[in-house]
Amino acid sequence: MRITKADVIQTAADIADKNGLSNVSLKVVAENLNIRTPSLYNHIDSLESLLREIAHNGMKTMNERMMQAAIGKIGDDAIKSIGITYLNYMIEHPGIYETIQWATWHGTEETGKIFDNYLSLLKTLALSCNFNPVNLDEILNLLTGVLHGYTTLQLRYAFTKPDKVRADLSAALDTVLAGLHQKYDQHEKEHL
């Protein structure tokens, strides 16, 4: 069977999901593909470049899923929907999610561009909440911090009690959004 770059990336992603990022090595990937480790260099430059590929694919998939989750929704409902989708991806792919976090420190210009697509979606949804655009950066920092922080802190519970974790995230987003509306709602400021 001929091995492709996509096979190498998928195998490494599967290992990360099953055993954690720390257990992804070129040797383990090669063993899983039944090839010799040097043969991997026909497809990748290094372990770091392989991890970036996993992260980039994962980020793109998360972005696509969040965009799909937002279709037909606006405002708070859309933000809550993408928040749950974000959490669901992390539950389904904990190793890829861990690799995405690794890539935030070891990323490239491409990593930044993919992350900007995520921010662009959040920006559009935040504007549909009628928040004052002047405060958009502060709002985005809070929303991304809540999504990332919550999912990371709940990781150990997400596998045993996923429905509870989803409900708790939804409640947390309700609270955050209520505060954001109180502070940044454009109509409220116009009436004062």
N, CA, C and O atoms as a DFTB+ gen file, in Angstrom:
768 C
 N C O
     1  1       0.845      -1.188       0.000
     2  2       0.000       0.000       0.000
     3  2       0.887       1.248       0.000
     4  3       1.835       1.338       0.780
     5  1       0.586       2.181      -0.852
     6  2       1.358       3.426      -0.942
     7  2       0.878       4.393       0.145
     8  3      -0.318       4.649       0.286
     9  1       1.828       4.918       0.900
    10  2       1.548       5.857       1.988
    11  2       1.583       7.277       1.428
    12  3       2.491       7.628       0.674
    13  1       0.596       8.091       1.795
    14  2       0.553       9.485       1.366
    15  2       0.805      10.395       2.564
    16  3       0.798       9.946       3.710
    17  1       1.026      11.661       2.289
    18  2       1.195      12.646       3.354
    19  2      -0.063      12.692       4.225
    20  3       0.026      12.801       5.447
    21  1      -1.228      12.607       3.589
    22  2      -2.488      12.602       4.335
    23  2      -2.567      11.408       5.289
    24  3      -3.091      11.533       6.396
    25  1      -2.053      10.260       4.867
    26  2      -2.028       9.074       5.732
    27  2      -1.155       9.317       6.961
    28  3      -1.513       8.939       8.077
    29  1      -0.012       9.946       6.742
    30  2       0.925      10.231       7.834
    31  2       0.270      11.177       8.839
    32  3       0.322      10.947      10.047
    33  1      -0.344      12.238       8.330
    34  2      -0.984      13.226       9.202
    35  2      -2.140      12.596       9.971
    36  3      -2.267      12.809      11.177
    37  1      -2.983      11.826       9.290
    38  2      -4.129      11.194       9.945
    39  2      -3.681      10.188      11.002
    40  3      -4.260      10.123      12.086
    41  1      -2.661       9.414      10.688
    42  2      -2.150       8.430      11.654
    43  2      -1.632       9.135      12.904
    44  3      -1.923       8.715      14.024
    45  1      -0.868      10.199      12.713
    46  2      -0.339      10.959      13.853
    47  2      -1.479      11.585      14.656
    48  3      -1.435      11.591      15.887
    49  1      -2.494      12.109      13.976
    50  2      -3.657      12.698      14.657
    51  2      -4.398      11.635      15.467
    52  3      -4.825      11.895      16.592
    53  1      -4.548      10.454      14.902
    54  2      -5.224       9.358      15.606
    55  2      -4.448       8.948      16.859
    56  3      -5.043       8.671      17.900
    57  1      -3.133       8.913      16.753
    58  2      -2.293       8.582      17.910
    59  2      -2.462       9.650      18.984
    60  3      -2.600       9.328      20.164
    61  1      -2.452      10.912      18.583
    62  2      -2.630      12.009      19.541
    63  2      -3.978      11.891      20.242
    64  3      -4.055      12.038      21.462
    65  1      -5.032      11.628      19.489
    66  2      -6.366      11.506      20.083
    67  2      -6.454      10.325      21.050
    68  3      -7.097      10.415      22.096
    69  1      -5.821       9.247      20.699
    70  2      -5.910       8.033      21.513
    71  2      -4.977       8.070      22.723
    72  3      -5.356       7.644      23.813
    73  1      -3.756       8.580      22.531
    74  2      -2.725       8.461      23.570
    75  2      -2.161       9.785      24.066
    76  3      -1.337       9.795      24.980
    77  1      -2.589      10.902      23.484
    78  2      -2.065      12.199      23.889
    79  2      -0.899      12.657      23.034
    80  3      -0.183      11.845      22.447
    81  1      -0.717      13.963      22.970
    82  2       0.320      14.569      22.147
    83  2       1.712      14.068      22.511
    84  3       2.546      13.868      21.628
    85  1       1.971      13.863      23.791
    86  2       3.314      13.450      24.219
    87  2       3.704      12.072      23.697
    88  3       4.877      11.701      23.747
    89  1       2.743      11.317      23.201
    90  2       3.032       9.987      22.664
    91  2       3.145       9.957      21.148
    92  3       3.246       8.885      20.552
    93  1       3.128      11.128      20.522
    94  2       3.317      11.198      19.072
    95  2       4.803      11.385      18.799
    96  3       5.406      12.380      19.201
    97  1       5.366      10.425      18.121
    98  2       6.763      10.520      17.686
    99  2       6.837       9.965      16.269
   100  3       5.945       9.241      15.826
   101  1       7.891      10.306      15.579
   102  2       8.031       9.785      14.216
   103  2       8.136       8.268      14.234
   104  3       7.602       7.596      13.351
   105  1       8.817       7.729      15.230
   106  2       8.960       6.276      15.338
   107  2       7.596       5.610      15.503
   108  3       7.309       4.616      14.836
   109  1       6.753       6.148      16.388
   110  2       5.431       5.562      16.631
   111  2       4.544       5.690      15.391
   112  3       3.816       4.759      15.045
   113  1       4.609       6.839      14.729
   114  2       3.820       7.026      13.503
   115  2       4.253       6.011      12.448
   116  3       3.413       5.375      11.811
   117  1       5.556       5.863      12.265
   118  2       6.072       4.911      11.277
   119  2       5.641       3.489      11.620
   120  3       5.228       2.735      10.739
   121  1       5.735       3.122      12.893
   122  2       5.310       1.777      13.302
   123  2       3.839       1.537      12.992
   124  3       3.464       0.456      12.538
   125  1       3.013       2.539      13.236
   126  2       1.583       2.407      12.961
   127  2       1.288       2.285      11.472
   128  3       0.283       1.695      11.076
   129  1       2.160       2.841      10.658
   130  2       1.999       2.757       9.198
   131  2       2.733       1.561       8.598
   132  3       2.673       1.328       7.391
   133  1       3.430       0.803       9.453
   134  2       4.229      -0.343       9.010
   135  2       5.298       0.044       7.995
   136  3       5.515      -0.643       6.996
   137  1       5.960       1.166       8.280
   138  2       7.078       1.600       7.448
   139  2       8.253       1.952       8.366
   140  3       8.108       2.013       9.587
   141  1       9.395       2.176       7.765
   142  2      10.560       2.600       8.546
   143  2      10.499       4.111       8.757
   144  3       9.999       4.843       7.902
   145  1      11.003       4.568       9.884
   146  2      10.959       5.987      10.240
   147  2      11.536       6.888       9.149
   148  3      10.918       7.907       8.840
   149  1      12.695       6.567       8.544
   150  2      13.223       7.459       7.500
   151  2      12.269       7.654       6.314
   152  3      12.338       8.669       5.621
   153  1      11.389       6.691       6.085
   154  2      10.438       6.814       4.972
   155  2       9.450       7.960       5.185
   156  3       8.887       8.478       4.221
   157  1       9.234       8.361       6.454
   158  2       8.330       9.490       6.733
   159  2       8.829      10.783       6.107
   160  3       8.038      11.660       5.761
   161  1      10.149      10.896       5.965
   162  2      10.722      12.137       5.428
   163  2      10.404      12.338       3.948
   164  3      10.703      13.393       3.388
   165  1       9.805      11.340       3.315
   166  2       9.300      11.531       1.952
   167  2       8.043      12.407       1.968
   168  3       7.630      12.934       0.935
   169  1       7.437      12.554       3.159
   170  2       6.161      13.261       3.280
   171  2       6.206      14.477       4.194
   172  3       5.422      15.411       4.028
   173  1       7.117      14.468       5.155
   174  2       7.202      15.563       6.131
   175  2       8.663      15.943       6.356
   176  3       9.574      15.173       6.053
   177  1       8.867      17.148       6.894
   178  2      10.229      17.612       7.155
   179  2      10.716      17.245       8.550
   180  3      11.902      16.982       8.751
   181  1       9.793      17.229       9.516
   182  2      10.176      17.007      10.908
   183  2       8.927      16.697      11.735
   184  3       7.801      16.804      11.249
   185  1       9.148      16.316      12.980
   186  2       8.023      16.103      13.882
   187  2       7.259      17.411      14.071
   188  3       6.028      17.413      14.086
   189  1       7.980      18.521      14.215
   190  2       7.302      19.815      14.387
   191  2       6.403      20.148      13.208
   192  3       5.277      20.608      13.397
   193  1       6.888      19.921      11.997
   194  2       6.045      20.227      10.825
   195  2       4.837      19.295      10.779
   196  3       3.758      19.706      10.353
   197  1       5.003      18.044      11.212
   198  2       3.878      17.108      11.267
   199  2       2.847      17.588      12.293
   200  3       1.646      17.563      12.021
   201  1       3.301      18.019      13.452
   202  2       2.384      18.514      14.476
   203  2       1.645      19.762      13.995
   204  3       0.459      19.935      14.277
   205  1       2.350      20.629      13.268
   206  2       1.676      21.809      12.724
   207  2       0.600      21.419      11.723
   208  3      -0.471      22.024      11.685
   209  1       0.888      20.408      10.914
   210  2      -0.106      19.926       9.938
   211  2      -1.347      19.401      10.661
   212  3      -2.474      19.679      10.251
   213  1      -1.136      18.644      11.735
   214  2      -2.265      18.138      12.526
   215  2      -3.065      19.319      13.068
   216  3      -4.290      19.355      12.958
   217  1      -2.361      20.278      13.649
   218  2      -3.032      21.450      14.234
   219  2      -3.790      22.232      13.172
   220  3      -4.939      22.615      13.391
   221  1      -3.168      22.474      12.031
   222  2      -3.822      23.252      10.982
   223  2      -5.074      22.541      10.469
   224  3      -6.117      23.169      10.281
   225  1      -4.969      21.241      10.246
   226  2      -6.154      20.491       9.810
   227  2      -7.253      20.559      10.869
   228  3      -8.426      20.746      10.547
   229  1      -6.862      20.404      12.131
   230  2      -7.837      20.473      13.218
   231  2      -8.476      21.847      13.324
   232  3      -9.689      21.954      13.509
   233  1      -7.681      22.892      13.209
   234  2      -8.209      24.258      13.282
   235  2      -9.186      24.521      12.144
   236  3     -10.242      25.121      12.347
   237  1      -8.830      24.071      10.953
   238  2      -9.714      24.270       9.794
   239  2     -11.033      23.515       9.989
   240  3     -12.108      24.035       9.691
   241  1     -10.932      22.290      10.491
   242  2     -12.140      21.499      10.735
   243  2     -13.011      22.162      11.793
   244  3     -14.227      22.249      11.629
   245  1     -12.395      22.631      12.881
   246  2     -13.154      23.333      13.926
   247  2     -13.842      24.562      13.347
   248  3     -15.021      24.800      13.610
   249  1     -13.108      25.342      12.560
   250  2     -13.682      26.541      11.950
   251  2     -14.880      26.193      11.077
   252  3     -15.915      26.856      11.140
   253  1     -14.735      25.149      10.260
   254  2     -15.831      24.741       9.384
   255  2     -17.051      24.301      10.200
   256  3     -18.182      24.663       9.878
   257  1     -16.817      23.530      11.244
   258  2     -17.928      23.069      12.079
   259  2     -18.615      24.238      12.776
   260  3     -19.841      24.270      12.878
   261  1     -17.829      25.191      13.252
   262  2     -18.429      26.349      13.921
   263  2     -19.221      27.193      12.932
   264  3     -20.290      27.700      13.272
   265  1     -18.710      27.351      11.711
   266  2     -19.455      28.094      10.703
   267  2     -20.771      27.390      10.389
   268  3     -21.805      28.044      10.257
   269  1     -20.743      26.075      10.270
   270  2     -21.972      25.312      10.020
   271  2     -22.955      25.471      11.171
   272  3     -24.159      25.604      10.957
   273  1     -22.428      25.458      12.404
   274  2     -23.292      25.579      13.583
   275  2     -23.955      26.951      13.656
   276  3     -25.029      27.094      14.240
   277  1     -23.321      27.951      13.070
   278  2     -23.852      29.318      13.134
   279  2     -24.884      29.609      12.044
   280  3     -25.604      30.604      12.125
   281  1     -24.962      28.755      11.033
   282  2     -25.880      29.005       9.927
   283  2     -27.317      29.109      10.443
   284  3     -27.793      28.242      11.177
   285  1     -27.988      30.174      10.049
   286  2     -29.378      30.387      10.430
   287  2     -29.557      30.957      11.824
   288  3     -30.684      31.126      12.287
   289  1     -28.448      31.254      12.499
   290  2     -28.538      31.805      13.856
   291  2     -27.844      33.162      13.892
   292  3     -26.940      33.438      13.104
   293  1     -28.284      33.995      14.816
   294  2     -27.613      35.279      15.033
   295  2     -27.521      35.523      16.530
   296  3     -28.156      34.841      17.335
   297  1     -26.726      36.500      16.872
   298  2     -26.644      36.943      18.252
   299  2     -26.187      35.879      19.224
   300  3     -25.347      35.033      18.915
   301  1     -26.774      35.950      20.417
   302  2     -26.383      35.052      21.506
   303  2     -26.543      33.584      21.120
   304  3     -25.692      32.763      21.462
   305  1     -27.623      33.242      20.411
   306  2     -27.842      31.846      20.007
   307  2     -26.698      31.332      19.140
   308  3     -26.264      30.191      19.294
   309  1     -26.214      32.167      18.236
   310  2     -25.116      31.761      17.359
   311  2     -23.831      31.568      18.163
   312  3     -23.099      30.602      17.945
   313  1     -23.559      32.479      19.083
   314  2     -22.337      32.360      19.891
   315  2     -22.398      31.114      20.770
   316  3     -21.409      30.391      20.890
   317  1     -23.542      30.861      21.378
   318  2     -23.676      29.659      22.203
   319  2     -23.541      28.395      21.340
   320  3     -22.948      27.408      21.774
   321  1     -24.083      28.429      20.142
   322  2     -24.009      27.277      19.260
   323  2     -22.560      26.969      18.868
   324  3     -22.145      25.810      18.877
   325  1     -21.802      27.998      18.527
   326  2     -20.407      27.717      18.162
   327  2     -19.592      27.335      19.396
   328  3     -18.627      26.579      19.285
   329  1     -19.965      27.846      20.566
   330  2     -19.279      27.455      21.793
   331  2     -19.441      25.970      22.078
   332  3     -18.481      25.292      22.446
   333  1     -20.649      25.472      21.909
   334  2     -20.904      24.043      22.119
   335  2     -20.184      23.219      21.056
   336  3     -19.669      22.140      21.348
   337  1     -20.148      23.723      19.831
   338  2     -19.440      23.028      18.750
   339  2     -17.951      22.955      19.050
   340  3     -17.320      21.924      18.821
   341  1     -17.389      24.038      19.560
   342  2     -15.981      24.087      19.969
   343  2     -15.729      23.008      21.020
   344  3     -14.779      22.234      20.905
   345  1     -16.580      22.959      22.040
   346  2     -16.445      21.963      23.104
   347  2     -16.579      20.551      22.543
   348  3     -15.800      19.667      22.900
   349  1     -17.551      20.332      21.676
   350  2     -17.747      19.004      21.095
   351  2     -16.515      18.536      20.330
   352  3     -16.146      17.363      20.402
   353  1     -15.881      19.445      19.600
   354  2     -14.674      19.067      18.855
   355  2     -13.589      18.629      19.827
   356  3     -12.906      17.631      19.597
   357  1     -13.435      19.376      20.908
   358  2     -12.419      19.032      21.904
   359  2     -12.713      17.661      22.527
   360  3     -11.790      16.889      22.786
   361  1     -13.982      17.359      22.764
   362  2     -14.348      16.058      23.332
   363  2     -14.041      14.940      22.330
   364  3     -13.525      13.887      22.705
   365  1     -14.359      15.178      21.065
   366  2     -14.131      14.165      20.030
   367  2     -12.661      13.974      19.710
   368  3     -12.235      12.868      19.379
   369  1     -11.875      15.053      19.806
   370  2     -10.474      15.020      19.366
   371  2      -9.550      15.675      20.391
   372  3      -8.964      16.722      20.116
   373  1      -9.417      15.066      21.566
   374  2      -8.600      15.702      22.603
   375  2      -7.132      15.850      22.223
   376  3      -6.496      16.836      22.595
   377  1      -6.593      14.896      21.497
   378  2      -5.187      14.977      21.083
   379  2      -4.956      16.045      20.033
   380  3      -3.953      16.757      20.070
   381  1      -5.888      16.156      19.097
   382  2      -5.771      17.211      18.084
   383  2      -5.932      18.567      18.761
   384  3      -5.210      19.510      18.437
   385  1      -6.869      18.673      19.694
   386  2      -7.055      19.933      20.424
   387  2      -5.766      20.309      21.171
   388  3      -5.354      21.470      21.175
   389  1      -5.147      19.320      21.794
   390  2      -3.876      19.560      22.487
   391  2      -2.807      20.031      21.496
   392  3      -1.999      20.903      21.816
   393  1      -2.806      19.456      20.306
   394  2      -1.847      19.845      19.271
   395  2      -2.119      21.268      18.792
   396  3      -1.185      22.016      18.505
   397  1      -3.391      21.644      18.703
   398  2      -3.748      23.019      18.342
   399  2      -3.195      23.984      19.384
   400  3      -2.676      25.044      19.034
   401  1      -3.304      23.626      20.657
   402  2      -2.767      24.494      21.711
   403  2      -1.245      24.588      21.604
   404  3      -0.672      25.659      21.803
   405  1      -0.595      23.474      21.293
   406  2       0.850      23.470      21.067
   407  2       1.208      24.439      19.937
   408  3       2.188      25.179      20.025
   409  1       0.401      24.420      18.880
   410  2       0.687      25.249      17.705
   411  2       0.537      26.738      17.989
   412  3       1.107      27.560      17.272
   413  1      -0.221      27.099      19.021
   414  2      -0.314      28.529      19.336
   415  2       1.043      29.076      19.767
   416  3       1.312      30.270      19.629
   417  1       1.891      28.200      20.289
   418  2       3.244      28.618      20.701
   419  2       4.281      28.325      19.628
   420  3       5.335      28.960      19.605
   421  1       4.008      27.387      18.750
   422  2       4.985      26.948      17.751
   423  2       4.460      27.121      16.331
   424  3       4.893      26.434      15.407
   425  1       3.530      28.039      16.174
   426  2       2.873      28.203      14.883
   427  2       3.690      29.002      13.885
   428  3       4.779      29.501      14.167
   429  1       3.114      29.090      12.726
   430  2       3.704      29.826      11.614
   431  2       2.713      30.904      11.181
   432  3       1.674      31.105      11.809
   433  1       3.052      31.575      10.118
   434  2       2.140      32.569       9.550
   435  2       0.812      31.902       9.150
   436  3      -0.258      32.492       9.301
   437  1       0.898      30.681       8.646
   438  2      -0.328      29.955       8.264
   439  2      -1.209      29.706       9.484
   440  3      -2.432      29.818       9.402
   441  1      -0.592      29.367      10.616
   442  2      -1.351      29.161      11.854
   443  2      -2.134      30.424      12.194
   444  3      -3.313      30.366      12.541
   445  1      -1.461      31.557      12.089
   446  2      -2.105      32.842      12.369
   447  2      -3.267      33.123      11.442
   448  3      -4.299      33.634      11.878
   449  1      -3.115      32.797      10.170
   450  2      -4.197      33.027       9.207
   451  2      -5.428      32.168       9.520
   452  3      -6.564      32.631       9.415
   453  1      -5.185      30.921       9.902
   454  2      -6.307      30.037      10.235
   455  2      -7.003      30.540      11.494
   456  3      -8.232      30.533      11.572
   457  1      -6.218      30.978      12.480
   458  2      -6.797      31.521      13.709
   459  2      -7.592      32.790      13.397
   460  3      -8.636      33.031      14.004
   461  1      -7.108      33.595      12.460
   462  2      -7.832      34.816      12.072
   463  2      -9.204      34.488      11.490
   464  3     -10.143      35.266      11.655
   465  1      -9.332      33.345      10.809
   466  2     -10.646      32.935      10.290
   467  2     -11.615      32.670      11.435
   468  3     -12.795      33.010      11.351
   469  1     -11.111      32.062      12.504
   470  2     -11.911      31.820      13.707
   471  2     -12.336      33.153      14.314
   472  3     -13.501      33.336      14.665
   473  1     -11.392      34.079      14.438
   474  2     -11.716      35.395      14.990
   475  2     -12.707      36.149      14.113
   476  3     -13.568      36.868      14.620
   477  1     -12.587      35.986      12.811
   478  2     -13.504      36.642      11.884
   479  2     -14.938      36.150      12.102
   480  3     -15.879      36.944      12.083
   481  1     -15.099      34.845      12.307
   482  2     -16.420      34.296      12.587
   483  2     -16.961      34.873      13.895
   484  3     -18.105      35.324      13.951
   485  1     -16.144      34.860      14.941
   486  2     -16.578      35.418      16.224
   487  2     -16.925      36.900      16.102
   488  3     -17.884      37.373      16.711
   489  1     -16.146      37.618      15.320
   490  2     -16.388      39.049      15.103
   491  2     -17.762      39.270      14.478
   492  3     -18.537      40.111      14.931
   493  1     -18.047      38.503      13.435
   494  2     -19.337      38.611      12.754
   495  2     -20.485      38.317      13.717
   496  3     -21.496      39.018      13.730
   497  1     -20.314      37.277      14.515
   498  2     -21.370      36.900      15.454
   499  2     -21.510      37.933      16.574
   500  3     -22.623      38.235      17.005
   501  1     -20.393      38.470      17.039
   502  2     -20.456      39.503      18.083
   503  2     -21.176      40.740      17.560
   504  3     -21.952      41.361      18.285
   505  1     -20.924      41.092      16.324
   506  2     -21.610      42.250      15.738
   507  2     -23.107      41.977      15.596
   508  3     -23.917      42.900      15.676
   509  1     -23.479      40.704      15.383
   510  2     -24.911      40.378      15.285
   511  2     -25.599      40.468      16.647
   512  3     -26.827      40.442      16.727
   513  1     -24.812      40.573      17.713
   514  2     -25.363      40.756      19.066
   515  2     -25.622      42.228      19.361
   516  3     -26.117      42.582      20.431
   517  1     -25.282      43.076      18.400
   518  2     -25.441      44.517      18.532
   519  2     -24.495      45.133      19.569
   520  3     -24.818      46.135      20.207
   521  1     -23.315      44.508      19.724
   522  2     -22.300      45.111      20.579
   523  2     -21.671      46.284      19.846
   524  3     -21.608      46.300      18.617
   525  1     -21.220      47.235      20.588
   526  2     -20.562      48.396      20.011
   527  2     -19.255      47.952      19.343
   528  3     -18.390      47.382      20.009
   529  1     -19.101      48.204      18.044
   530  2     -17.898      47.769      17.320
   531  2     -16.598      48.357      17.886
   532  3     -15.523      47.784      17.707
   533  1     -16.702      49.474      18.552
   534  2     -15.513      50.107      19.145
   535  2     -14.862      49.174      20.167
   536  3     -13.644      49.203      20.346
   537  1     -15.663      48.355      20.832
   538  2     -15.178      47.473      21.888
   539  2     -14.964      46.036      21.421
   540  3     -14.819      45.133      22.246
   541  1     -14.943      45.817      20.113
   542  2     -14.907      44.464      19.570
   543  2     -13.682      43.664      20.012
   544  3     -13.812      42.481      20.327
   545  1     -12.509      44.270      20.044
   546  2     -11.314      43.521      20.445
   547  2     -11.433      43.013      21.874
   548  3     -11.082      41.867      22.157
   549  1     -11.920      43.846      22.766
   550  2     -12.101      43.443      24.159
   551  2     -13.128      42.310      24.262
   552  3     -12.936      41.358      25.018
   553  1     -14.205      42.422      23.505
   554  2     -15.254      41.396      23.503
   555  2     -14.698      40.076      22.968
   556  3     -14.951      39.018      23.544
   557  1     -13.943      40.134      21.872
   558  2     -13.369      38.916      21.292
   559  2     -12.382      38.261      22.253
   560  3     -12.365      37.037      22.382
   561  1     -11.561      39.065      22.929
   562  2     -10.618      38.506      23.901
   563  2     -11.360      37.762      25.005
   564  3     -10.939      36.686      25.429
   565  1     -12.454      38.334      25.461
   566  2     -13.228      37.680      26.520
   567  2     -13.877      36.391      26.010
   568  3     -13.810      35.362      26.683
   569  1     -14.499      36.435      24.837
   570  2     -15.161      35.242      24.302
   571  2     -14.168      34.113      24.017
   572  3     -14.420      32.960      24.366
   573  1     -13.046      34.444      23.385
   574  2     -12.057      33.393      23.102
   575  2     -11.467      32.853      24.396
   576  3     -11.216      31.654      24.514
   577  1     -11.246      33.729      25.363
   578  2     -10.721      33.281      26.655
   579  2     -11.679      32.351      27.367
   580  3     -11.263      31.342      27.937
   581  1     -12.964      32.683      27.338
   582  2     -13.966      31.832      27.987
   583  2     -14.045      30.476      27.286
   584  3     -14.043      29.438      27.947
   585  1     -14.115      30.478      25.954
   586  2     -14.219      29.203      25.231
   587  2     -13.002      28.323      25.466
   588  3     -13.134      27.140      25.781
   589  1     -11.826      28.897      25.313
   590  2     -10.605      28.114      25.483
   591  2     -10.427      27.699      26.947
   592  3     -10.151      26.536      27.243
   593  1     -10.585      28.647      27.838
   594  2     -10.382      28.360      29.254
   595  2     -11.370      27.338      29.781
   596  3     -10.985      26.400      30.479
   597  1     -12.625      27.513      29.456
   598  2     -13.651      26.590      29.940
   599  2     -13.387      25.180      29.429
   600  3     -13.376      24.227      30.208
   601  1     -13.173      25.045      28.127
   602  2     -12.988      23.706      27.569
   603  2     -11.726      23.053      28.129
   604  3     -11.717      21.851      28.395
   605  1     -10.678      23.822      28.307
   606  2      -9.441      23.263      28.845
   607  2      -9.633      22.808      30.293
   608  3      -9.184      21.725      30.669
   609  1     -10.295      23.627      31.095
   610  2     -10.530      23.259      32.491
   611  2     -11.477      22.076      32.636
   612  3     -11.361      21.308      33.590
   613  1     -12.403      21.921      31.714
   614  2     -13.405      20.855      31.808
   615  2     -12.991      19.571      31.101
   616  3     -13.742      18.596      31.092
   617  1     -11.817      19.566      30.518
   618  2     -11.384      18.424      29.712
   619  2     -11.534      17.093      30.448
   620  3     -12.024      16.123      29.871
   621  1     -11.124      17.036      31.697
   622  2     -11.175      15.750      32.402
   623  2     -12.608      15.292      32.688
   624  3     -12.856      14.095      32.832
   625  1     -13.562      16.247      32.770
   626  2     -14.956      15.891      33.029
   627  2     -15.747      15.667      31.742
   628  3     -16.792      15.016      31.744
   629  1     -15.234      16.214      30.650
   630  2     -15.980      16.212      29.394
   631  2     -16.237      14.798      28.868
   632  3     -17.221      14.571      28.165
   633  1     -15.371      13.862      29.198
   634  2     -15.524      12.508      28.664
   635  2     -16.490      11.678      29.494
   636  3     -17.160      10.797      28.956
   637  1     -16.574      11.940      30.787
   638  2     -17.454      11.148      31.641
   639  2     -18.835      11.770      31.790
   640  3     -19.820      11.064      32.012
   641  1     -18.906      13.101      31.668
   642  2     -20.185      13.799      31.828
   643  2     -20.361      14.861      30.729
   644  3     -20.512      16.043      31.037
   645  1     -20.342      14.452      29.461
   646  2     -20.384      15.447      28.383
   647  2     -21.639      16.316      28.389
   648  3     -21.557      17.511      28.104
   649  1     -22.793      15.743      28.704
   650  2     -24.027      16.541      28.703
   651  2     -24.007      17.612      29.784
   652  3     -24.471      18.731      29.566
   653  1     -23.471      17.267      30.947
   654  2     -23.365      18.243      32.036
   655  2     -22.388      19.359      31.658
   656  3     -22.651      20.534      31.911
   657  1     -21.272      18.985      31.058
   658  2     -20.272      19.979      30.661
   659  2     -20.854      20.912      29.596
   660  3     -20.613      22.118      29.637
   661  1     -21.612      20.371      28.648
   662  2     -22.258      21.208      27.625
   663  2     -23.256      22.169      28.276
   664  3     -23.280      23.357      27.953
   665  1     -24.071      21.656      29.188
   666  2     -25.062      22.502      29.866
   667  2     -24.369      23.588      30.693
   668  3     -24.820      24.733      30.720
   669  1     -23.283      23.230      31.361
   670  2     -22.541      24.212      32.158
   671  2     -21.896      25.278      31.273
   672  3     -21.868      26.454      31.637
   673  1     -21.382      24.872      30.117
   674  2     -20.805      25.855      29.197
   675  2     -21.897      26.799      28.696
   676  3     -21.683      28.009      28.619
   677  1     -23.044      26.262      28.362
   678  2     -24.150      27.089      27.898
   679  2     -24.542      28.108      28.967
   680  3     -24.777      29.276      28.658
   681  1     -24.611      27.670      30.217
   682  2     -24.941      28.581      31.328
   683  2     -23.846      29.630      31.514
   684  3     -24.135      30.801      31.764
   685  1     -22.596      29.205      31.392
   686  2     -21.485      30.163      31.526
   687  2     -21.536      31.208      30.413
   688  3     -21.307      32.394      30.654
   689  1     -21.836      30.762      29.196
   690  2     -21.945      31.712      28.084
   691  2     -23.125      32.656      28.278
   692  3     -23.033      33.836      27.940
   693  1     -24.237      32.150      28.821
   694  2     -25.369      33.032      29.145
   695  2     -24.920      34.150      30.080
   696  3     -25.266      35.314      29.874
   697  1     -24.158      33.800      31.098
   698  2     -23.687      34.780      32.076
   699  2     -22.749      35.791      31.437
   700  3     -22.884      36.996      31.644
   701  1     -21.797      35.289      30.657
   702  2     -20.836      36.177      29.986
   703  2     -21.560      37.101      29.012
   704  3     -21.288      38.302      28.975
   705  1     -22.471      36.551      28.230
   706  2     -23.195      37.358      27.253
   707  2     -24.082      38.398      27.942
   708  3     -24.210      39.519      27.450
   709  1     -24.692      38.044      29.066
   710  2     -25.504      39.022      29.809
   711  2     -24.624      40.190      30.251
   712  3     -25.024      41.349      30.141
   713  1     -23.439      39.886      30.746
   714  2     -22.512      40.945      31.147
   715  2     -22.043      41.774      29.969
   716  3     -21.931      42.996      30.071
   717  1     -21.768      41.122      28.858
   718  2     -21.345      41.852      27.659
   719  2     -22.455      42.780      27.172
   720  3     -22.195      43.921      26.790
   721  1     -23.687      42.287      27.187
   722  2     -24.805      43.145      26.773
   723  2     -24.948      44.339      27.712
   724  3     -25.181      45.464      27.270
   725  1     -24.809      44.089      28.980
   726  2     -24.938      45.183      29.949
   727  2     -23.874      46.244      29.719
   728  3     -24.147      47.439      29.834
   729  1     -22.674      45.816      29.398
   730  2     -21.577      46.771      29.260
   731  2     -21.430      47.339      27.849
   732  3     -21.088      48.510      27.687
   733  1     -21.688      46.512      26.820
   734  2     -21.339      46.919      25.457
   735  2     -22.493      47.013      24.472
   736  3     -22.262      47.313      23.301
   737  1     -23.716      46.770      24.898
   738  2     -24.825      46.804      23.949
   739  2     -24.955      48.204      23.370
   740  3     -25.082      49.181      24.107
   741  1     -24.925      48.293      22.064
   742  2     -24.941      49.579      21.370
   743  2     -26.237      50.346      21.610
   744  3     -26.192      51.560      21.814
   745  1     -27.385      49.680      21.593
   746  2     -28.661      50.366      21.798
   747  2     -28.778      50.922      23.222
   748  3     -29.291      52.021      23.431
   749  1     -28.296      50.148      24.192
   750  2     -28.362      50.624      25.579
   751  2     -27.592      51.924      25.738
   752  3     -28.050      52.841      26.420
   753  1     -26.436      52.007      25.119
   754  2     -25.602      53.212      25.224
   755  2     -26.245      54.398      24.517
   756  3     -26.106      55.545      24.941
   757  1     -26.964      54.092      23.409
   758  2     -27.607      55.168      22.667
   759  2     -28.750      55.795      23.443
   760  3     -29.042      56.977      23.259
   761  1     -29.415      55.015      24.324
   762  2     -30.551      55.519      25.092
   763  2     -30.177      56.201      26.393
   764  3     -31.039      56.780      27.055
   765  1     -28.921      56.145      26.770
   766  2     -28.494      56.775      28.035
   767  2     -28.227      58.251      27.872
   768  3     -27.862      58.923      28.837
